[in-house]
Amino acid sequence: MSNLVDKYKWILFDADETLFHFDAFAGLKLMFSRFNVEFSLDDFAAYQQVNKPLWVDYQNGLINAAHLQHTRFTH
């Protein structure tokens, strides 16, 4: 194990579906269920209409992460 520690300084996990699939609908449905909120496929479609353009703006440096995280749920 010490050889690995000496050899590698950083380990990067890229979890944007490059390495594994994440079911965003199921994740959001579970999260909302914990607050006793129904979350349907129609709700997910509406969320995606807001979320996807926000990610483009974030990647282009037009908004920061806090703005993205807050705004995508306010609509």
CHARMM internal coordinates of N, CA and C (Angstrom, degrees):
IC EDIT
DIST 1 N 1 CA 1.4569
DIST 1 CA 1 C 1.5196
ANGL 1 N 1 CA 1 C 111.08
DIST 1 C 2 N 1.3183
ANGL 1 CA 1 C 2 N 117.69
DIHE 1 N 1 CA 1 C 2 N -38.32
DIST 2 N 2 CA 1.4629
ANGL 1 C 2 N 2 CA 118.79
DIHE 1 CA 1 C 2 N 2 CA -178.92
DIST 2 CA 2 C 1.5267
ANGL 2 N 2 CA 2 C 111.39
DIHE 1 C 2 N 2 CA 2 C -63.66
DIST 2 C 3 N 1.3380
ANGL 2 CA 2 C 3 N 118.10
DIHE 2 N 2 CA 2 C 3 N -28.43
DIST 3 N 3 CA 1.4661
ANGL 2 C 3 N 3 CA 120.01
DIHE 2 CA 2 C 3 N 3 CA 176.26
DIST 3 CA 3 C 1.5197
ANGL 3 N 3 CA 3 C 111.16
DIHE 2 C 3 N 3 CA 3 C -63.13
DIST 3 C 4 N 1.3399
ANGL 3 CA 3 C 4 N 116.72
DIHE 3 N 3 CA 3 C 4 N -39.25
DIST 4 N 4 CA 1.4551
ANGL 3 C 4 N 4 CA 120.45
DIHE 3 CA 3 C 4 N 4 CA 178.11
DIST 4 CA 4 C 1.5207
ANGL 4 N 4 CA 4 C 111.23
DIHE 3 C 4 N 4 CA 4 C -65.75
DIST 4 C 5 N 1.3213
ANGL 4 CA 4 C 5 N 116.77
DIHE 4 N 4 CA 4 C 5 N -41.33
DIST 5 N 5 CA 1.4567
ANGL 4 C 5 N 5 CA 121.17
DIHE 4 CA 4 C 5 N 5 CA -179.97
DIST 5 CA 5 C 1.5210
ANGL 5 N 5 CA 5 C 109.82
DIHE 4 C 5 N 5 CA 5 C -64.24
DIST 5 C 6 N 1.3149
ANGL 5 CA 5 C 6 N 116.67
DIHE 5 N 5 CA 5 C 6 N -40.44
DIST 6 N 6 CA 1.4579
ANGL 5 C 6 N 6 CA 119.97
DIHE 5 CA 5 C 6 N 6 CA 179.18
DIST 6 CA 6 C 1.5244
ANGL 6 N 6 CA 6 C 111.70
DIHE 5 C 6 N 6 CA 6 C -70.17
DIST 6 C 7 N 1.3216
ANGL 6 CA 6 C 7 N 117.58
DIHE 6 N 6 CA 6 C 7 N -32.17
DIST 7 N 7 CA 1.4605
ANGL 6 C 7 N 7 CA 121.85
DIHE 6 CA 6 C 7 N 7 CA -174.97
DIST 7 CA 7 C 1.5251
ANGL 7 N 7 CA 7 C 112.97
DIHE 6 C 7 N 7 CA 7 C -80.60
DIST 7 C 8 N 1.3397
ANGL 7 CA 7 C 8 N 117.24
DIHE 7 N 7 CA 7 C 8 N -38.92
DIST 8 N 8 CA 1.4538
ANGL 7 C 8 N 8 CA 121.17
DIHE 7 CA 7 C 8 N 8 CA -174.45
DIST 8 CA 8 C 1.5163
ANGL 8 N 8 CA 8 C 111.25
DIHE 7 C 8 N 8 CA 8 C -115.22
DIST 8 C 9 N 1.3169
ANGL 8 CA 8 C 9 N 115.39
DIHE 8 N 8 CA 8 C 9 N 130.80
DIST 9 N 9 CA 1.4491
ANGL 8 C 9 N 9 CA 121.02
DIHE 8 CA 8 C 9 N 9 CA 177.50
DIST 9 CA 9 C 1.5279
ANGL 9 N 9 CA 9 C 111.48
DIHE 8 C 9 N 9 CA 9 C -93.12
DIST 9 C 10 N 1.3302
ANGL 9 CA 9 C 10 N 116.91
DIHE 9 N 9 CA 9 C 10 N -33.46
DIST 10 N 10 CA 1.4547
ANGL 9 C 10 N 10 CA 122.36
DIHE 9 CA 9 C 10 N 10 CA -176.30
DIST 10 CA 10 C 1.5160
ANGL 10 N 10 CA 10 C 110.39
DIHE 9 C 10 N 10 CA 10 C -133.82
DIST 10 C 11 N 1.3226
ANGL 10 CA 10 C 11 N 115.62
DIHE 10 N 10 CA 10 C 11 N 147.80
DIST 11 N 11 CA 1.4544
ANGL 10 C 11 N 11 CA 122.50
DIHE 10 CA 10 C 11 N 11 CA 169.89
DIST 11 CA 11 C 1.5260
ANGL 11 N 11 CA 11 C 105.98
DIHE 10 C 11 N 11 CA 11 C -125.63
DIST 11 C 12 N 1.3214
ANGL 11 CA 11 C 12 N 116.64
DIHE 11 N 11 CA 11 C 12 N 125.08
DIST 12 N 12 CA 1.4538
ANGL 11 C 12 N 12 CA 121.53
DIHE 11 CA 11 C 12 N 12 CA -177.50
DIST 12 CA 12 C 1.5210
ANGL 12 N 12 CA 12 C 109.17
DIHE 11 C 12 N 12 CA 12 C -109.48
DIST 12 C 13 N 1.3306
ANGL 12 CA 12 C 13 N 116.34
DIHE 12 N 12 CA 12 C 13 N 127.59
DIST 13 N 13 CA 1.4544
ANGL 12 C 13 N 13 CA 121.86
DIHE 12 CA 12 C 13 N 13 CA 175.08
DIST 13 CA 13 C 1.5243
ANGL 13 N 13 CA 13 C 108.12
DIHE 12 C 13 N 13 CA 13 C -106.84
DIST 13 C 14 N 1.3026
ANGL 13 CA 13 C 14 N 116.56
DIHE 13 N 13 CA 13 C 14 N 118.43
DIST 14 N 14 CA 1.4530
ANGL 13 C 14 N 14 CA 122.71
DIHE 13 CA 13 C 14 N 14 CA -178.85
DIST 14 CA 14 C 1.5212
ANGL 14 N 14 CA 14 C 107.68
DIHE 13 C 14 N 14 CA 14 C -103.38
DIST 14 C 15 N 1.3401
ANGL 14 CA 14 C 15 N 116.84
DIHE 14 N 14 CA 14 C 15 N 101.36
DIST 15 N 15 CA 1.4606
ANGL 14 C 15 N 15 CA 120.59
DIHE 14 CA 14 C 15 N 15 CA -171.76
DIST 15 CA 15 C 1.5270
ANGL 15 N 15 CA 15 C 112.60
DIHE 14 C 15 N 15 CA 15 C -106.22
DIST 15 C 16 N 1.3061
ANGL 15 CA 15 C 16 N 118.29
DIHE 15 N 15 CA 15 C 16 N 34.23
DIST 16 N 16 CA 1.4692
ANGL 15 C 16 N 16 CA 119.59
DIHE 15 CA 15 C 16 N 16 CA 178.88
DIST 16 CA 16 C 1.5235
ANGL 16 N 16 CA 16 C 110.91
DIHE 15 C 16 N 16 CA 16 C -102.66
DIST 16 C 17 N 1.3045
ANGL 16 CA 16 C 17 N 115.11
DIHE 16 N 16 CA 16 C 17 N 43.48
DIST 17 N 17 CA 1.4631
ANGL 16 C 17 N 17 CA 124.82
DIHE 16 CA 16 C 17 N 17 CA 178.60
DIST 17 CA 17 C 1.5243
ANGL 17 N 17 CA 17 C 112.75
DIHE 16 C 17 N 17 CA 17 C 71.84
DIST 17 C 18 N 1.3280
ANGL 17 CA 17 C 18 N 117.78
DIHE 17 N 17 CA 17 C 18 N 12.54
DIST 18 N 18 CA 1.4585
ANGL 17 C 18 N 18 CA 120.85
DIHE 17 CA 17 C 18 N 18 CA 172.37
DIST 18 CA 18 C 1.5242
ANGL 18 N 18 CA 18 C 109.44
DIHE 17 C 18 N 18 CA 18 C -76.66
DIST 18 C 19 N 1.3207
ANGL 18 CA 18 C 19 N 115.81
DIHE 18 N 18 CA 18 C 19 N -41.41
DIST 19 N 19 CA 1.4638
ANGL 18 C 19 N 19 CA 120.20
DIHE 18 CA 18 C 19 N 19 CA -177.89
DIST 19 CA 19 C 1.5217
ANGL 19 N 19 CA 19 C 113.31
DIHE 18 C 19 N 19 CA 19 C -98.02
DIST 19 C 20 N 1.3113
ANGL 19 CA 19 C 20 N 117.13
DIHE 19 N 19 CA 19 C 20 N -32.48
DIST 20 N 20 CA 1.4652
ANGL 19 C 20 N 20 CA 120.27
DIHE 19 CA 19 C 20 N 20 CA 179.61
DIST 20 CA 20 C 1.5181
ANGL 20 N 20 CA 20 C 110.04
DIHE 19 C 20 N 20 CA 20 C -152.54
DIST 20 C 21 N 1.3185
ANGL 20 CA 20 C 21 N 115.56
DIHE 20 N 20 CA 20 C 21 N 158.31
DIST 21 N 21 CA 1.4610
ANGL 20 C 21 N 21 CA 121.59
DIHE 20 CA 20 C 21 N 21 CA -179.10
DIST 21 CA 21 C 1.5239
ANGL 21 N 21 CA 21 C 110.45
DIHE 20 C 21 N 21 CA 21 C -85.83
DIST 21 C 22 N 1.3061
ANGL 21 CA 21 C 22 N 116.06
DIHE 21 N 21 CA 21 C 22 N 134.21
DIST 22 N 22 CA 1.4591
ANGL 21 C 22 N 22 CA 122.16
DIHE 21 CA 21 C 22 N 22 CA 174.95
DIST 22 CA 22 C 1.5172
ANGL 22 N 22 CA 22 C 107.42
DIHE 21 C 22 N 22 CA 22 C -118.93
DIST 22 C 23 N 1.3103
ANGL 22 CA 22 C 23 N 117.17
DIHE 22 N 22 CA 22 C 23 N 124.22
DIST 23 N 23 CA 1.4597
ANGL 22 C 23 N 23 CA 122.21
DIHE 22 CA 22 C 23 N 23 CA 179.10
DIST 23 CA 23 C 1.5283
ANGL 23 N 23 CA 23 C 108.26
DIHE 22 C 23 N 23 CA 23 C -84.44
DIST 23 C 24 N 1.3297
ANGL 23 CA 23 C 24 N 116.31
DIHE 23 N 23 CA 23 C 24 N 95.26
DIST 24 N 24 CA 1.4616
ANGL 23 C 24 N 24 CA 121.54
DIHE 23 CA 23 C 24 N 24 CA -175.49
DIST 24 CA 24 C 1.5263
ANGL 24 N 24 CA 24 C 111.97
DIHE 23 C 24 N 24 CA 24 C -61.91
DIST 24 C 25 N 1.3382
ANGL 24 CA 24 C 25 N 117.19
DIHE 24 N 24 CA 24 C 25 N -39.78
DIST 25 N 25 CA 1.4629
ANGL 24 C 25 N 25 CA 119.45
DIHE 24 CA 24 C 25 N 25 CA 179.47
DIST 25 CA 25 C 1.5231
ANGL 25 N 25 CA 25 C 110.64
DIHE 24 C 25 N 25 CA 25 C -61.40
DIST 25 C 26 N 1.3369
ANGL 25 CA 25 C 26 N 116.71
DIHE 25 N 25 CA 25 C 26 N -48.23
DIST 26 N 26 CA 1.4701
ANGL 25 C 26 N 26 CA 120.14
DIHE 25 CA 25 C 26 N 26 CA -179.73
DIST 26 CA 26 C 1.5230
ANGL 26 N 26 CA 26 C 111.02
DIHE 25 C 26 N 26 CA 26 C -61.61
DIST 26 C 27 N 1.3233
ANGL 26 CA 26 C 27 N 116.78
DIHE 26 N 26 CA 26 C 27 N -39.25
DIST 27 N 27 CA 1.4652
ANGL 26 C 27 N 27 CA 120.26
DIHE 26 CA 26 C 27 N 27 CA 179.25
DIST 27 CA 27 C 1.5161
ANGL 27 N 27 CA 27 C 112.50
DIHE 26 C 27 N 27 CA 27 C -64.28
DIST 27 C 28 N 1.3261
ANGL 27 CA 27 C 28 N 116.42
DIHE 27 N 27 CA 27 C 28 N -45.11
DIST 28 N 28 CA 1.4650
ANGL 27 C 28 N 28 CA 119.97
DIHE 27 CA 27 C 28 N 28 CA 178.66
DIST 28 CA 28 C 1.5241
ANGL 28 N 28 CA 28 C 111.43
DIHE 27 C 28 N 28 CA 28 C -68.04
DIST 28 C 29 N 1.3200
ANGL 28 CA 28 C 29 N 116.55
DIHE 28 N 28 CA 28 C 29 N -39.57
DIST 29 N 29 CA 1.4696
ANGL 28 C 29 N 29 CA 120.24
DIHE 28 CA 28 C 29 N 29 CA 178.75
DIST 29 CA 29 C 1.5352
ANGL 29 N 29 CA 29 C 110.02
DIHE 28 C 29 N 29 CA 29 C -60.35
DIST 29 C 30 N 1.3318
ANGL 29 CA 29 C 30 N 116.55
DIHE 29 N 29 CA 29 C 30 N -43.56
DIST 30 N 30 CA 1.4674
ANGL 29 C 30 N 30 CA 120.88
DIHE 29 CA 29 C 30 N 30 CA 178.21
DIST 30 CA 30 C 1.5290
ANGL 30 N 30 CA 30 C 110.59
DIHE 29 C 30 N 30 CA 30 C -63.46
DIST 30 C 31 N 1.3326
ANGL 30 CA 30 C 31 N 116.44
DIHE 30 N 30 CA 30 C 31 N -46.05
DIST 31 N 31 CA 1.4608
ANGL 30 C 31 N 31 CA 119.92
DIHE 30 CA 30 C 31 N 31 CA -179.21
DIST 31 CA 31 C 1.5312
ANGL 31 N 31 CA 31 C 110.74
DIHE 30 C 31 N 31 CA 31 C -58.81
DIST 31 C 32 N 1.3397
ANGL 31 CA 31 C 32 N 116.56
DIHE 31 N 31 CA 31 C 32 N -48.92
DIST 32 N 32 CA 1.4632
ANGL 31 C 32 N 32 CA 119.62
DIHE 31 CA 31 C 32 N 32 CA -179.15
DIST 32 CA 32 C 1.5343
ANGL 32 N 32 CA 32 C 111.91
DIHE 31 C 32 N 32 CA 32 C -66.09
DIST 32 C 33 N 1.3186
ANGL 32 CA 32 C 33 N 117.31
DIHE 32 N 32 CA 32 C 33 N -33.76
DIST 33 N 33 CA 1.4690
ANGL 32 C 33 N 33 CA 119.88
DIHE 32 CA 32 C 33 N 33 CA 179.64
DIST 33 CA 33 C 1.5265
ANGL 33 N 33 CA 33 C 111.44
DIHE 32 C 33 N 33 CA 33 C -62.07
DIST 33 C 34 N 1.3063
ANGL 33 CA 33 C 34 N 116.62
DIHE 33 N 33 CA 33 C 34 N -30.21
DIST 34 N 34 CA 1.4687
ANGL 33 C 34 N 34 CA 120.78
DIHE 33 CA 33 C 34 N 34 CA 178.87
DIST 34 CA 34 C 1.5263
ANGL 34 N 34 CA 34 C 111.77
DIHE 33 C 34 N 34 CA 34 C -69.34
DIST 34 C 35 N 1.3284
ANGL 34 CA 34 C 35 N 115.99
DIHE 34 N 34 CA 34 C 35 N -14.99
DIST 35 N 35 CA 1.4608
ANGL 34 C 35 N 35 CA 121.40
DIHE 34 CA 34 C 35 N 35 CA 175.64
DIST 35 CA 35 C 1.5234
ANGL 35 N 35 CA 35 C 111.16
DIHE 34 C 35 N 35 CA 35 C -110.26
DIST 35 C 36 N 1.3471
ANGL 35 CA 35 C 36 N 115.58
DIHE 35 N 35 CA 35 C 36 N 17.36
DIST 36 N 36 CA 1.4676
ANGL 35 C 36 N 36 CA 122.80
DIHE 35 CA 35 C 36 N 36 CA -179.24
DIST 36 CA 36 C 1.5287
ANGL 36 N 36 CA 36 C 112.63
DIHE 35 C 36 N 36 CA 36 C 56.44
DIST 36 C 37 N 1.3320
ANGL 36 CA 36 C 37 N 116.15
DIHE 36 N 36 CA 36 C 37 N 39.80
DIST 37 N 37 CA 1.4629
ANGL 36 C 37 N 37 CA 122.25
DIHE 36 CA 36 C 37 N 37 CA 178.09
DIST 37 CA 37 C 1.5188
ANGL 37 N 37 CA 37 C 108.16
DIHE 36 C 37 N 37 CA 37 C -115.20
DIST 37 C 38 N 1.3293
ANGL 37 CA 37 C 38 N 115.57
DIHE 37 N 37 CA 37 C 38 N 126.88
DIST 38 N 38 CA 1.4695
ANGL 37 C 38 N 38 CA 120.97
DIHE 37 CA 37 C 38 N 38 CA 175.38
DIST 38 CA 38 C 1.5260
ANGL 38 N 38 CA 38 C 108.69
DIHE 37 C 38 N 38 CA 38 C -71.44
DIST 38 C 39 N 1.3139
ANGL 38 CA 38 C 39 N 117.57
DIHE 38 N 38 CA 38 C 39 N 137.24
DIST 39 N 39 CA 1.4648
ANGL 38 C 39 N 39 CA 122.16
DIHE 38 CA 38 C 39 N 39 CA 178.67
DIST 39 CA 39 C 1.5170
ANGL 39 N 39 CA 39 C 107.65
DIHE 38 C 39 N 39 CA 39 C -133.67
DIST 39 C 40 N 1.3332
ANGL 39 CA 39 C 40 N 116.36
DIHE 39 N 39 CA 39 C 40 N 111.68
DIST 40 N 40 CA 1.4611
ANGL 39 C 40 N 40 CA 122.32
DIHE 39 CA 39 C 40 N 40 CA -173.55
DIST 40 CA 40 C 1.5287
ANGL 40 N 40 CA 40 C 110.88
DIHE 39 C 40 N 40 CA 40 C -101.88
DIST 40 C 41 N 1.3214
ANGL 40 CA 40 C 41 N 115.35
DIHE 40 N 40 CA 40 C 41 N 174.08
DIST 41 N 41 CA 1.4653
ANGL 40 C 41 N 41 CA 120.16
DIHE 40 CA 40 C 41 N 41 CA 174.23
DIST 41 CA 41 C 1.5242
ANGL 41 N 41 CA 41 C 110.98
DIHE 40 C 41 N 41 CA 41 C -63.29
DIST 41 C 42 N 1.3295
ANGL 41 CA 41 C 42 N 117.84
DIHE 41 N 41 CA 41 C 42 N -33.84
DIST 42 N 42 CA 1.4688
ANGL 41 C 42 N 42 CA 120.77
DIHE 41 CA 41 C 42 N 42 CA 175.43
DIST 42 CA 42 C 1.5277
ANGL 42 N 42 CA 42 C 110.94
DIHE 41 C 42 N 42 CA 42 C -64.16
DIST 42 C 43 N 1.3385
ANGL 42 CA 42 C 43 N 116.15
DIHE 42 N 42 CA 42 C 43 N -40.75
DIST 43 N 43 CA 1.4642
ANGL 42 C 43 N 43 CA 120.37
DIHE 42 CA 42 C 43 N 43 CA 176.71
DIST 43 CA 43 C 1.5278
ANGL 43 N 43 CA 43 C 110.09
DIHE 42 C 43 N 43 CA 43 C -62.41
DIST 43 C 44 N 1.3246
ANGL 43 CA 43 C 44 N 116.03
DIHE 43 N 43 CA 43 C 44 N -41.37
DIST 44 N 44 CA 1.4644
ANGL 43 C 44 N 44 CA 120.80
DIHE 43 CA 43 C 44 N 44 CA -179.43
DIST 44 CA 44 C 1.5340
ANGL 44 N 44 CA 44 C 110.38
DIHE 43 C 44 N 44 CA 44 C -64.36
DIST 44 C 45 N 1.3135
ANGL 44 CA 44 C 45 N 117.27
DIHE 44 N 44 CA 44 C 45 N -40.68
DIST 45 N 45 CA 1.4630
ANGL 44 C 45 N 45 CA 121.10
DIHE 44 CA 44 C 45 N 45 CA 178.35
DIST 45 CA 45 C 1.5306
ANGL 45 N 45 CA 45 C 110.54
DIHE 44 C 45 N 45 CA 45 C -62.51
DIST 45 C 46 N 1.3216
ANGL 45 CA 45 C 46 N 116.64
DIHE 45 N 45 CA 45 C 46 N -42.66
DIST 46 N 46 CA 1.4660
ANGL 45 C 46 N 46 CA 120.70
DIHE 45 CA 45 C 46 N 46 CA 178.28
DIST 46 CA 46 C 1.5338
ANGL 46 N 46 CA 46 C 110.33
DIHE 45 C 46 N 46 CA 46 C -64.90
DIST 46 C 47 N 1.3207
ANGL 46 CA 46 C 47 N 116.49
DIHE 46 N 46 CA 46 C 47 N -41.33
DIST 47 N 47 CA 1.4679
ANGL 46 C 47 N 47 CA 121.71
DIHE 46 CA 46 C 47 N 47 CA 177.36
DIST 47 CA 47 C 1.5288
ANGL 47 N 47 CA 47 C 110.24
DIHE 46 C 47 N 47 CA 47 C -60.65
DIST 47 C 48 N 1.3157
ANGL 47 CA 47 C 48 N 117.60
DIHE 47 N 47 CA 47 C 48 N -43.72
DIST 48 N 48 CA 1.4609
ANGL 47 C 48 N 48 CA 121.34
DIHE 47 CA 47 C 48 N 48 CA -178.43
DIST 48 CA 48 C 1.5317
ANGL 48 N 48 CA 48 C 111.11
DIHE 47 C 48 N 48 CA 48 C -65.07
DIST 48 C 49 N 1.3360
ANGL 48 CA 48 C 49 N 117.63
DIHE 48 N 48 CA 48 C 49 N -34.58
DIST 49 N 49 CA 1.4680
ANGL 48 C 49 N 49 CA 120.60
DIHE 48 CA 48 C 49 N 49 CA 177.56
DIST 49 CA 49 C 1.5256
ANGL 49 N 49 CA 49 C 111.54
DIHE 48 C 49 N 49 CA 49 C -61.91
DIST 49 C 50 N 1.3194
ANGL 49 CA 49 C 50 N 116.44
DIHE 49 N 49 CA 49 C 50 N -30.66
DIST 50 N 50 CA 1.4649
ANGL 49 C 50 N 50 CA 121.06
DIHE 49 CA 49 C 50 N 50 CA 178.28
DIST 50 CA 50 C 1.5273
ANGL 50 N 50 CA 50 C 110.03
DIHE 49 C 50 N 50 CA 50 C -88.56
DIST 50 C 51 N 1.3189
ANGL 50 CA 50 C 51 N 117.49
DIHE 50 N 50 CA 50 C 51 N -43.84
DIST 51 N 51 CA 1.4566
ANGL 50 C 51 N 51 CA 123.02
DIHE 50 CA 50 C 51 N 51 CA -172.47
DIST 51 CA 51 C 1.5288
ANGL 51 N 51 CA 51 C 113.76
DIHE 50 C 51 N 51 CA 51 C -67.28
DIST 51 C 52 N 1.3211
ANGL 51 CA 51 C 52 N 117.68
DIHE 51 N 51 CA 51 C 52 N -46.85
DIST 52 N 52 CA 1.4662
ANGL 51 C 52 N 52 CA 120.19
DIHE 51 CA 51 C 52 N 52 CA -174.73
DIST 52 CA 52 C 1.5298
ANGL 52 N 52 CA 52 C 113.39
DIHE 51 C 52 N 52 CA 52 C -60.15
DIST 52 C 53 N 1.3467
ANGL 52 CA 52 C 53 N 119.21
DIHE 52 N 52 CA 52 C 53 N -47.58
DIST 53 N 53 CA 1.4751
ANGL 52 C 53 N 53 CA 118.21
DIHE 52 CA 52 C 53 N 53 CA 177.66
DIST 53 CA 53 C 1.5376
ANGL 53 N 53 CA 53 C 112.80
DIHE 52 C 53 N 53 CA 53 C -64.13
DIST 53 C 54 N 1.3316
ANGL 53 CA 53 C 54 N 116.59
DIHE 53 N 53 CA 53 C 54 N -32.05
DIST 54 N 54 CA 1.4610
ANGL 53 C 54 N 54 CA 119.39
DIHE 53 CA 53 C 54 N 54 CA 177.30
DIST 54 CA 54 C 1.5245
ANGL 54 N 54 CA 54 C 110.96
DIHE 53 C 54 N 54 CA 54 C -63.30
DIST 54 C 55 N 1.3352
ANGL 54 CA 54 C 55 N 117.14
DIHE 54 N 54 CA 54 C 55 N -39.63
DIST 55 N 55 CA 1.4632
ANGL 54 C 55 N 55 CA 120.46
DIHE 54 CA 54 C 55 N 55 CA 177.67
DIST 55 CA 55 C 1.5201
ANGL 55 N 55 CA 55 C 110.98
DIHE 54 C 55 N 55 CA 55 C -64.34
DIST 55 C 56 N 1.3162
ANGL 55 CA 55 C 56 N 117.58
DIHE 55 N 55 CA 55 C 56 N -37.51
DIST 56 N 56 CA 1.4696
ANGL 55 C 56 N 56 CA 120.69
DIHE 55 CA 55 C 56 N 56 CA 176.63
DIST 56 CA 56 C 1.5287
ANGL 56 N 56 CA 56 C 109.65
DIHE 55 C 56 N 56 CA 56 C -63.04
DIST 56 C 57 N 1.3340
ANGL 56 CA 56 C 57 N 116.43
DIHE 56 N 56 CA 56 C 57 N -45.73
DIST 57 N 57 CA 1.4673
ANGL 56 C 57 N 57 CA 120.41
DIHE 56 CA 56 C 57 N 57 CA 178.09
DIST 57 CA 57 C 1.5304
ANGL 57 N 57 CA 57 C 111.07
DIHE 56 C 57 N 57 CA 57 C -61.00
DIST 57 C 58 N 1.3359
ANGL 57 CA 57 C 58 N 116.41
DIHE 57 N 57 CA 57 C 58 N -41.05
DIST 58 N 58 CA 1.4633
ANGL 57 C 58 N 58 CA 120.44
DIHE 57 CA 57 C 58 N 58 CA 178.87
DIST 58 CA 58 C 1.5321
ANGL 58 N 58 CA 58 C 110.88
DIHE 57 C 58 N 58 CA 58 C -63.85
DIST 58 C 59 N 1.3178
ANGL 58 CA 58 C 59 N 116.94
DIHE 58 N 58 CA 58 C 59 N -46.27
DIST 59 N 59 CA 1.4649
ANGL 58 C 59 N 59 CA 120.91
DIHE 58 CA 58 C 59 N 59 CA -179.54
DIST 59 CA 59 C 1.5194
ANGL 59 N 59 CA 59 C 111.69
DIHE 58 C 59 N 59 CA 59 C -64.92
DIST 59 C 60 N 1.3356
ANGL 59 CA 59 C 60 N 117.48
DIHE 59 N 59 CA 59 C 60 N -28.28
DIST 60 N 60 CA 1.4678
ANGL 59 C 60 N 60 CA 121.66
DIHE 59 CA 59 C 60 N 60 CA 177.86
DIST 60 CA 60 C 1.5278
ANGL 60 N 60 CA 60 C 112.68
DIHE 59 C 60 N 60 CA 60 C -87.47
DIST 60 C 61 N 1.3408
ANGL 60 CA 60 C 61 N 116.45
DIHE 60 N 60 CA 60 C 61 N 2.08
DIST 61 N 61 CA 1.4592
ANGL 60 C 61 N 61 CA 120.53
DIHE 60 CA 60 C 61 N 61 CA 177.34
DIST 61 CA 61 C 1.5162
ANGL 61 N 61 CA 61 C 114.64
DIHE 60 C 61 N 61 CA 61 C 77.38
DIST 61 C 62 N 1.3277
ANGL 61 CA 61 C 62 N 117.26
DIHE 61 N 61 CA 61 C 62 N 15.42
DIST 62 N 62 CA 1.4622
ANGL 61 C 62 N 62 CA 120.53
DIHE 61 CA 61 C 62 N 62 CA -178.68
DIST 62 CA 62 C 1.5227
ANGL 62 N 62 CA 62 C 113.19
DIHE 61 C 62 N 62 CA 62 C -83.59
DIST 62 C 63 N 1.3255
ANGL 62 CA 62 C 63 N 117.18
DIHE 62 N 62 CA 62 C 63 N -24.85
DIST 63 N 63 CA 1.4691
ANGL 62 C 63 N 63 CA 122.49
DIHE 62 CA 62 C 63 N 63 CA 177.13
DIST 63 CA 63 C 1.5226
ANGL 63 N 63 CA 63 C 108.52
DIHE 62 C 63 N 63 CA 63 C -135.78
DIST 63 C 64 N 1.3350
ANGL 63 CA 63 C 64 N 116.24
DIHE 63 N 63 CA 63 C 64 N 161.36
DIST 64 N 64 CA 1.4666
ANGL 63 C 64 N 64 CA 119.49
DIHE 63 CA 63 C 64 N 64 CA 177.13
DIST 64 CA 64 C 1.5291
ANGL 64 N 64 CA 64 C 110.35
DIHE 63 C 64 N 64 CA 64 C -98.65
DIST 64 C 65 N 1.3210
ANGL 64 CA 64 C 65 N 116.53
DIHE 64 N 64 CA 64 C 65 N 173.06
DIST 65 N 65 CA 1.4654
ANGL 64 C 65 N 65 CA 122.17
DIHE 64 CA 64 C 65 N 65 CA -175.93
DIST 65 CA 65 C 1.5290
ANGL 65 N 65 CA 65 C 111.53
DIHE 64 C 65 N 65 CA 65 C -61.81
DIST 65 C 66 N 1.3158
ANGL 65 CA 65 C 66 N 117.57
DIHE 65 N 65 CA 65 C 66 N -39.16
DIST 66 N 66 CA 1.4675
ANGL 65 C 66 N 66 CA 120.33
DIHE 65 CA 65 C 66 N 66 CA -179.57
DIST 66 CA 66 C 1.5205
ANGL 66 N 66 CA 66 C 110.79
DIHE 65 C 66 N 66 CA 66 C -62.77
DIST 66 C 67 N 1.3242
ANGL 66 CA 66 C 67 N 116.59
DIHE 66 N 66 CA 66 C 67 N -41.37
DIST 67 N 67 CA 1.4691
ANGL 66 C 67 N 67 CA 120.25
DIHE 66 CA 66 C 67 N 67 CA 178.09
DIST 67 CA 67 C 1.5247
ANGL 67 N 67 CA 67 C 110.31
DIHE 66 C 67 N 67 CA 67 C -63.04
DIST 67 C 68 N 1.3155
ANGL 67 CA 67 C 68 N 117.05
DIHE 67 N 67 CA 67 C 68 N -45.41
DIST 68 N 68 CA 1.4667
ANGL 67 C 68 N 68 CA 121.36
DIHE 67 CA 67 C 68 N 68 CA 178.66
DIST 68 CA 68 C 1.5265
ANGL 68 N 68 CA 68 C 110.71
DIHE 67 C 68 N 68 CA 68 C -58.54
DIST 68 C 69 N 1.3319
ANGL 68 CA 68 C 69 N 116.42
DIHE 68 N 68 CA 68 C 69 N -49.70
DIST 69 N 69 CA 1.4653
ANGL 68 C 69 N 69 CA 121.43
DIHE 68 CA 68 C 69 N 69 CA -176.16
DIST 69 CA 69 C 1.5199
ANGL 69 N 69 CA 69 C 111.92
DIHE 68 C 69 N 69 CA 69 C -62.99
DIST 69 C 70 N 1.3010
ANGL 69 CA 69 C 70 N 117.67
DIHE 69 N 69 CA 69 C 70 N -37.75
DIST 70 N 70 CA 1.4631
ANGL 69 C 70 N 70 CA 120.95
DIHE 69 CA 69 C 70 N 70 CA -178.05
DIST 70 CA 70 C 1.5322
ANGL 70 N 70 CA 70 C 111.62
DIHE 69 C 70 N 70 CA 70 C -78.81
DIST 70 C 71 N 1.3216
ANGL 70 CA 70 C 71 N 116.03
DIHE 70 N 70 CA 70 C 71 N -46.78
DIST 71 N 71 CA 1.4584
ANGL 70 C 71 N 71 CA 121.18
DIHE 70 CA 70 C 71 N 71 CA -172.58
DIST 71 CA 71 C 1.5186
ANGL 71 N 71 CA 71 C 113.27
DIHE 70 C 71 N 71 CA 71 C -66.70
DIST 71 C 72 N 1.3234
ANGL 71 CA 71 C 72 N 118.00
DIHE 71 N 71 CA 71 C 72 N -36.77
DIST 72 N 72 CA 1.4651
ANGL 71 C 72 N 72 CA 119.30
DIHE 71 CA 71 C 72 N 72 CA -175.45
DIST 72 CA 72 C 1.5269
ANGL 72 N 72 CA 72 C 112.94
DIHE 71 C 72 N 72 CA 72 C -66.17
DIST 72 C 73 N 1.3193
ANGL 72 CA 72 C 73 N 118.36
DIHE 72 N 72 CA 72 C 73 N -18.25
DIST 73 N 73 CA 1.4596
ANGL 72 C 73 N 73 CA 120.29
DIHE 72 CA 72 C 73 N 73 CA 178.61
DIST 73 CA 73 C 1.5197
ANGL 73 N 73 CA 73 C 113.34
DIHE 72 C 73 N 73 CA 73 C -103.37
DIST 73 C 74 N 1.3166
ANGL 73 CA 73 C 74 N 118.74
DIHE 73 N 73 CA 73 C 74 N -14.47
DIST 74 N 74 CA 1.4590
ANGL 73 C 74 N 74 CA 119.52
DIHE 73 CA 73 C 74 N 74 CA -178.67
DIST 74 CA 74 C 1.5157
ANGL 74 N 74 CA 74 C 112.08
DIHE 73 C 74 N 74 CA 74 C -74.34
DIST 74 C 75 N 1.3249
ANGL 74 CA 74 C 75 N 117.74
DIHE 74 N 74 CA 74 C 75 N -29.77
DIST 75 N 75 CA 1.4686
ANGL 74 C 75 N 75 CA 120.67
DIHE 74 CA 74 C 75 N 75 CA 179.19
DIST 75 CA 75 C 1.5077
ANGL 75 N 75 CA 75 C 110.52
DIHE 74 C 75 N 75 CA 75 C -76.14
END
COOR INIT
IC SEED 1 N 1 CA 1 C
IC BUILD
